[in-house]
Amino acid sequence: MIYDVSFLAILIFIVFVALVLGLSFYFGRKTKSASGYYAAGGTIHWGVNGIAFAGDYLSAASFLGICGMIAFSG
């Protein structure tokens, strides 16, 4: 029984990795210039990008901080 579960987990992981690599190569071949690798072709203003980055970082930091506080304090 344990063999079946671990085999299934490894199979799902391999399928996921293959899917991500396949999508990466597919979309990598479609890109014609360096600007194609940037979000929205590099047209997003640096201030907006900074605010998005800060929001992502702060939400992750607060979530991890709450988890750590609960784990430490109970």
N, CA, C and O atoms as a printed pandas DataFrame, in Angstrom:
     atom_number atom_name residue_name chain_id  residue_number  x_coord  y_coord  z_coord
0              1         N          MET        A               1    0.821   -1.197    0.000
1              2        CA          MET        A               1    0.000    0.000    0.000
2              3         C          MET        A               1    0.864    1.259    0.000
3              4         O          MET        A               1    0.589    2.194   -0.752
4              5         N          ILE        A               2    1.897    1.295    0.828
5              6        CA          ILE        A               2    2.778    2.465    0.877
6              7         C          ILE        A               2    3.510    2.622   -0.446
7              8         O          ILE        A               2    3.740    3.743   -0.901
8              9         N          TYR        A               3    3.876    1.507   -1.064
9             10        CA          TYR        A               3    4.558    1.556   -2.352
10            11         C          TYR        A               3    3.684    2.257   -3.390
11            12         O          TYR        A               3    4.186    3.050   -4.186
12            13         N          ASP        A               4    2.396    1.976   -3.387
13            14        CA          ASP        A               4    1.491    2.567   -4.363
14            15         C          ASP        A               4    1.371    4.078   -4.182
15            16         O          ASP        A               4    1.329    4.820   -5.164
16            17         N          VAL        A               5    1.317    4.534   -2.938
17            18        CA          VAL        A               5    1.169    5.960   -2.667
18            19         C          VAL        A               5    2.431    6.715   -3.070
19            20         O          VAL        A               5    2.344    7.773   -3.693
20            21         N          SER        A               6    3.603    6.182   -2.723
21            22        CA          SER        A               6    4.839    6.876   -3.069
22            23         C          SER        A               6    5.058    6.856   -4.583
23            24         O          SER        A               6    5.550    7.832   -5.148
24            25         N          PHE        A               7    4.698    5.758   -5.241
25            26        CA          PHE        A               7    4.815    5.698   -6.694
26            27         C          PHE        A               7    3.917    6.725   -7.352
27            28         O          PHE        A               7    4.318    7.382   -8.312
28            29         N          LEU        A               8    2.702    6.866   -6.841
29            30        CA          LEU        A               8    1.770    7.848   -7.386
30            31         C          LEU        A               8    2.287    9.267   -7.181
31            32         O          LEU        A               8    2.165   10.104   -8.075
32            33         N          ALA        A               9    2.860    9.543   -6.018
33            34        CA          ALA        A               9    3.401   10.877   -5.747
34            35         C          ALA        A               9    4.557   11.189   -6.687
35            36         O          ALA        A               9    4.648   12.298   -7.212
36            37         N          ILE        A              10    5.434   10.226   -6.901
37            38        CA          ILE        A              10    6.567   10.439   -7.814
38            39         C          ILE        A              10    6.063   10.618   -9.237
39            40         O          ILE        A              10    6.575   11.462   -9.972
40            41         N          LEU        A              11    5.072    9.841   -9.634
41            42        CA          LEU        A              11    4.509    9.962  -10.979
42            43         C          LEU        A              11    3.887   11.342  -11.196
43            44         O          LEU        A              11    4.099   11.961  -12.238
44            45         N          ILE        A              12    3.125   11.821  -10.220
45            46        CA          ILE        A              12    2.514   13.153  -10.326
46            47         C          ILE        A              12    3.599   14.219  -10.406
47            48         O          ILE        A              12    3.473   15.165  -11.184
48            49         N          PHE        A              13    4.658   14.083   -9.621
49            50        CA          PHE        A              13    5.758   15.044   -9.662
50            51         C          PHE        A              13    6.432   15.052  -11.034
51            52         O          PHE        A              13    6.706   16.123  -11.575
52            53         N          ILE        A              14    6.699   13.892  -11.598
53            54        CA          ILE        A              14    7.346   13.804  -12.912
54            55         C          ILE        A              14    6.455   14.399  -13.993
55            56         O          ILE        A              14    6.946   15.095  -14.881
56            57         N          VAL        A              15    5.153   14.136  -13.932
57            58        CA          VAL        A              15    4.219   14.708  -14.910
58            59         C          VAL        A              15    4.196   16.236  -14.781
59            60         O          VAL        A              15    4.178   16.942  -15.789
60            61         N          PHE        A              16    4.197   16.742  -13.559
61            62        CA          PHE        A              16    4.188   18.187  -13.343
62            63         C          PHE        A              16    5.461   18.830  -13.894
63            64         O          PHE        A              16    5.392   19.859  -14.567
64            65         N          VAL        A              17    6.617   18.234  -13.616
65            66        CA          VAL        A              17    7.884   18.774  -14.112
66            67         C          VAL        A              17    7.906   18.743  -15.634
67            68         O          VAL        A              17    8.338   19.708  -16.265
68            69         N          ALA        A              18    7.450   17.652  -16.228
69            70        CA          ALA        A              18    7.417   17.555  -17.688
70            71         C          ALA        A              18    6.491   18.611  -18.290
71            72         O          ALA        A              18    6.807   19.198  -19.325
72            73         N          LEU        A              19    5.359   18.851  -17.649
73            74        CA          LEU        A              19    4.425   19.868  -18.137
74            75         C          LEU        A              19    5.048   21.261  -18.070
75            76         O          LEU        A              19    4.940   22.035  -19.021
76            77         N          VAL        A              20    5.694   21.583  -16.960
77            78        CA          VAL        A              20    6.324   22.901  -16.820
78            79         C          VAL        A              20    7.450   23.076  -17.834
79            80         O          VAL        A              20    7.564   24.135  -18.451
80            81         N          LEU        A              21    8.281   22.050  -18.013
81            82        CA          LEU        A              21    9.361   22.145  -19.001
82            83         C          LEU        A              21    8.803   22.267  -20.416
83            84         O          LEU        A              21    9.322   23.038  -21.224
84            85         N          GLY        A              22    7.755   21.514  -20.716
85            86        CA          GLY        A              22    7.147   21.609  -22.038
86            87         C          GLY        A              22    6.597   22.997  -22.319
87            88         O          GLY        A              22    6.813   23.545  -23.400
88            89         N          LEU        A              23    5.888   23.570  -21.354
89            90        CA          LEU        A              23    5.368   24.927  -21.524
90            91         C          LEU        A              23    6.505   25.945  -21.651
91            92         O          LEU        A              23    6.409   26.887  -22.439
92            93         N          SER        A              24    7.566   25.761  -20.889
93            94        CA          SER        A              24    8.698   26.691  -20.949
94            95         C          SER        A              24    9.340   26.682  -22.326
95            96         O          SER        A              24    9.617   27.740  -22.891
96            97         N          PHE        A              25    9.577   25.496  -22.869
97            98        CA          PHE        A              25   10.179   25.422  -24.201
98            99         C          PHE        A              25    9.230   25.940  -25.278
99           100         O          PHE        A              25    9.667   26.596  -26.223
100          101         N          TYR        A              26    7.945   25.653  -25.145
101          102        CA          TYR        A              26    6.970   26.109  -26.130
102          103         C          TYR        A              26    6.911   27.638  -26.177
103          104         O          TYR        A              26    7.026   28.238  -27.245
104          105         N          PHE        A              27    6.731   28.259  -25.010
105          106        CA          PHE        A              27    6.632   29.713  -24.991
106          107         C          PHE        A              27    7.981   30.384  -25.218
107          108         O          PHE        A              27    8.031   31.517  -25.698
108          109         N          GLY        A              28    9.070   29.707  -24.884
109          110        CA          GLY        A              28   10.394   30.248  -25.169
110          111         C          GLY        A              28   10.657   30.357  -26.667
111          112         O          GLY        A              28   11.296   31.307  -27.119
112          113         N          ARG        A              29   10.167   29.389  -27.438
113          114        CA          ARG        A              29   10.332   29.443  -28.893
114          115         C          ARG        A              29    9.449   30.508  -29.537
115          116         O          ARG        A              29    9.781   31.014  -30.609
116          117         N          LYS        A              30    8.338   30.854  -28.905
117          118        CA          LYS        A              30    7.444   31.868  -29.465
118          119         C          LYS        A              30    7.957   33.289  -29.259
119          120         O          LYS        A              30    7.508   34.208  -29.945
120          121         N          THR        A              31    8.885   33.486  -28.331
121          122        CA          THR        A              31    9.380   34.820  -28.024
122          123         C          THR        A              31   10.340   35.277  -29.118
123          124         O          THR        A              31   11.268   34.555  -29.484
124          125         N          LYS        A              32   10.111   36.475  -29.633
125          126        CA          LYS        A              32   10.922   36.986  -30.739
126          127         C          LYS        A              32   12.001   37.966  -30.300
127          128         O          LYS        A              32   13.010   38.121  -30.988
128          129         N          SER        A              33   11.803   38.637  -29.155
129          130        CA          SER        A              33   12.792   39.614  -28.699
130          131         C          SER        A              33   12.949   39.515  -27.182
131          132         O          SER        A              33   12.193   38.810  -26.515
132          133         N          ALA        A              34   13.924   40.218  -26.657
133          134        CA          ALA        A              34   14.178   40.187  -25.217
134          135         C          ALA        A              34   13.016   40.784  -24.429
135          136         O          ALA        A              34   12.753   40.350  -23.307
136          137         N          SER        A              35   12.326   41.757  -24.985
137          138        CA          SER        A              35   11.210   42.375  -24.256
138          139         C          SER        A              35   10.054   41.404  -24.057
139          140         O          SER        A              35    9.210   41.619  -23.188
140          141         N          GLY        A              36   10.005   40.349  -24.844
141          142        CA          GLY        A              36    8.956   39.358  -24.696
142          143         C          GLY        A              36    9.059   38.563  -23.408
143          144         O          GLY        A              36    8.085   37.945  -22.979
144          145         N          TYR        A              37   10.224   38.573  -22.792
145          146        CA          TYR        A              37   10.395   37.843  -21.541
146          147         C          TYR        A              37    9.868   38.620  -20.337
147          148         O          TYR        A              37    9.655   38.040  -19.273
148          149         N          TYR        A              38    9.659   39.913  -20.495
149          150        CA          TYR        A              38    9.176   40.736  -19.388
150          151         C          TYR        A              38    7.649   40.744  -19.366
151          152         O          TYR        A              38    7.007   40.569  -20.402
152          153         N          ALA        A              39    7.076   40.946  -18.191
153          154        CA          ALA        A              39    5.626   41.033  -18.077
154          155         C          ALA        A              39    5.126   42.233  -18.876
155          156         O          ALA        A              39    5.680   43.327  -18.773
156          157         N          ALA        A              40    4.098   42.030  -19.657
157          158        CA          ALA        A              40    3.492   43.070  -20.501
158          159         C          ALA        A              40    4.505   43.699  -21.446
159          160         O          ALA        A              40    4.382   44.872  -21.798
160          161         N          GLY        A              41    5.498   42.930  -21.856
161          162        CA          GLY        A              41    6.499   43.445  -22.788
162          163         C          GLY        A              41    7.372   44.534  -22.203
163          164         O          GLY        A              41    7.974   45.303  -22.952
164          165         N          GLY        A              42    7.458   44.623  -20.894
165          166        CA          GLY        A              42    8.289   45.633  -20.240
166          167         C          GLY        A              42    7.648   47.006  -20.182
167          168         O          GLY        A              42    8.347   47.991  -19.943
168          169         N          THR        A              43    6.344   47.106  -20.391
169          170        CA          THR        A              43    5.687   48.408  -20.421
170          171         C          THR        A              43    5.130   48.834  -19.065
171          172         O          THR        A              43    4.581   49.929  -18.945
172          173         N          ILE        A              44    5.262   47.986  -18.039
173          174        CA          ILE        A              44    4.761   48.338  -16.716
174          175         C          ILE        A              44    5.745   49.304  -16.055
175          176         O          ILE        A              44    6.951   49.055  -16.047
176          177         N          HIS        A              45    5.236   50.399  -15.504
177          178        CA          HIS        A              45    6.068   51.415  -14.869
178          179         C          HIS        A              45    6.781   50.823  -13.657
179          180         O          HIS        A              45    6.233   49.956  -12.976
180          181         N          TRP        A              46    7.990   51.284  -13.388
181          182        CA          TRP        A              46    8.776   50.724  -12.290
182          183         C          TRP        A              46    8.104   50.938  -10.937
183          184         O          TRP        A              46    8.253   50.107  -10.042
184          185         N          GLY        A              47    7.368   52.035  -10.773
185          186        CA          GLY        A              47    6.686   52.286   -9.501
186          187         C          GLY        A              47    5.578   51.282   -9.234
187          188         O          GLY        A              47    5.423   50.788   -8.117
188          189         N          VAL        A              48    4.811   50.987  -10.273
189          190        CA          VAL        A              48    3.733   50.002  -10.136
190          191         C          VAL        A              48    4.323   48.621   -9.849
191          192         O          VAL        A              48    3.801   47.874   -9.022
192          193         N          ASN        A              49    5.402   48.295  -10.531
193          194        CA          ASN        A              49    6.052   47.011  -10.305
194          195         C          ASN        A              49    6.604   46.935   -8.882
195          196         O          ASN        A              49    6.526   45.881   -8.252
196          197         N          GLY        A              50    7.154   48.022   -8.369
197          198        CA          GLY        A              50    7.667   48.052   -7.007
198          199         C          GLY        A              50    6.571   47.873   -5.974
199          200         O          GLY        A              50    6.757   47.176   -4.977
200          201         N          ILE        A              51    5.430   48.501   -6.211
201          202        CA          ILE        A              51    4.297   48.348   -5.289
202          203         C          ILE        A              51    3.800   46.905   -5.300
203          204         O          ILE        A              51    3.484   46.356   -4.244
204          205         N          ALA        A              52    3.726   46.285   -6.468
205          206        CA          ALA        A              52    3.297   44.889   -6.555
206          207         C          ALA        A              52    4.286   43.972   -5.840
207          208         O          ALA        A              52    3.888   43.044   -5.136
208          209         N          PHE        A              53    5.566   44.238   -6.027
209          210        CA          PHE        A              53    6.598   43.433   -5.363
210          211         C          PHE        A              53    6.516   43.596   -3.854
211          212         O          PHE        A              53    6.600   42.612   -3.119
212          213         N          ALA        A              54    6.354   44.817   -3.387
213          214        CA          ALA        A              54    6.258   45.076   -1.946
214          215         C          ALA        A              54    5.016   44.411   -1.356
215          216         O          ALA        A              54    5.083   43.841   -0.267
216          217         N          GLY        A              55    3.900   44.474   -2.047
217          218        CA          GLY        A              55    2.682   43.830   -1.568
218          219         C          GLY        A              55    2.841   42.325   -1.470
219          220         O          GLY        A              55    2.374   41.708   -0.513
220          221         N          ASP        A              56    3.496   41.733   -2.454
221          222        CA          ASP        A              56    3.743   40.295   -2.430
222          223         C          ASP        A              56    4.657   39.930   -1.266
223          224         O          ASP        A              56    4.385   38.974   -0.541
224          225         N          TYR        A              57    5.724   40.675   -1.085
225          226        CA          TYR        A              57    6.681   40.393   -0.018
226          227         C          TYR        A              57    6.036   40.589    1.356
227          228         O          TYR        A              57    6.205   39.758    2.249
228          229         N          LEU        A              58    5.299   41.685    1.521
229          230        CA          LEU        A              58    4.716   41.967    2.831
230          231         C          LEU        A              58    3.635   40.962    3.202
231          232         O          LEU        A              58    3.518   40.592    4.370
232          233         N          SER        A              59    2.843   40.512    2.233
233          234        CA          SER        A              59    1.812   39.534    2.566
234          235         C          SER        A              59    2.442   38.197    2.937
235          236         O          SER        A              59    1.977   37.528    3.860
236          237         N          ALA        A              60    3.500   37.799    2.225
237          238        CA          ALA        A              60    4.179   36.551    2.563
238          239         C          ALA        A              60    4.869   36.660    3.914
239          240         O          ALA        A              60    4.835   35.721    4.709
240          241         N          ALA        A              61    5.493   37.800    4.175
241          242        CA          ALA        A              61    6.189   37.983    5.449
242          243         C          ALA        A              61    5.209   37.986    6.613
243          244         O          ALA        A              61    5.492   37.404    7.661
244          245         N          SER        A              62    4.064   38.631    6.442
245          246        CA          SER        A              62    3.094   38.646    7.536
246          247         C          SER        A              62    2.505   37.258    7.764
247          248         O          SER        A              62    2.277   36.864    8.907
248          249         N          PHE        A              63    2.258   36.516    6.687
249          250        CA          PHE        A              63    1.730   35.160    6.836
250          251         C          PHE        A              63    2.733   34.278    7.568
251          252         O          PHE        A              63    2.364   33.555    8.492
252          253         N          LEU        A              64    3.997   34.331    7.163
253          254        CA          LEU        A              64    5.012   33.513    7.822
254          255         C          LEU        A              64    5.251   33.974    9.252
255          256         O          LEU        A              64    5.529   33.158   10.130
256          257         N          GLY        A              65    5.145   35.262    9.486
257          258        CA          GLY        A              65    5.310   35.777   10.838
258          259         C          GLY        A              65    4.215   35.302   11.776
259          260         O          GLY        A              65    4.477   34.952   12.926
260          261         N          ILE        A              66    2.985   35.292   11.276
261          262        CA          ILE        A              66    1.864   34.801   12.086
262          263         C          ILE        A              66    2.046   33.304   12.374
263          264         O          ILE        A              66    1.835   32.854   13.500
264          265         N          CYS        A              67    2.438   32.540   11.353
265          266        CA          CYS        A              67    2.660   31.106   11.563
266          267         C          CYS        A              67    3.764   30.861   12.577
267          268         O          CYS        A              67    3.646   29.988   13.436
268          269         N          GLY        A              68    4.832   31.630   12.476
269          270        CA          GLY        A              68    5.937   31.495   13.431
270          271         C          GLY        A              68    5.524   31.882   14.833
271          272         O          GLY        A              68    5.911   31.226   15.800
272          273         N          MET        A              69    4.740   32.939   14.953
273          274        CA          MET        A              69    4.288   33.381   16.262
274          275         C          MET        A              69    3.378   32.324   16.906
275          276         O          MET        A              69    3.483   32.052   18.102
276          277         N          ILE        A              70    2.495   31.740   16.108
277          278        CA          ILE        A              70    1.609   30.702   16.637
278          279         C          ILE        A              70    2.417   29.470   17.046
279          280         O          ILE        A              70    2.156   28.863   18.084
280          281         N          ALA        A              71    3.405   29.107   16.217
281          282        CA          ALA        A              71    4.228   27.931   16.539
282          283         C          ALA        A              71    5.060   28.169   17.786
283          284         O          ALA        A              71    5.262   27.255   18.586
284          285         N          PHE        A              72    5.546   29.403   17.957
285          286        CA          PHE        A              72    6.402   29.711   19.107
286          287         C          PHE        A              72    5.592   29.929   20.384
287          288         O          PHE        A              72    5.958   29.440   21.453
288          289         N          SER        A              73    4.495   30.664   20.261
289          290        CA          SER        A              73    3.717   31.043   21.444
290          291         C          SER        A              73    2.583   30.065   21.764
291          292         O          SER        A              73    2.165   29.946   22.916
292          293         N          GLY        A              74    2.102   29.384   20.763
293          294        CA          GLY        A              74    1.030   28.422   21.016
294          295         C          GLY        A              74   -0.349   28.955   20.835
295          296         O          GLY        A              74   -1.322   28.226   21.024
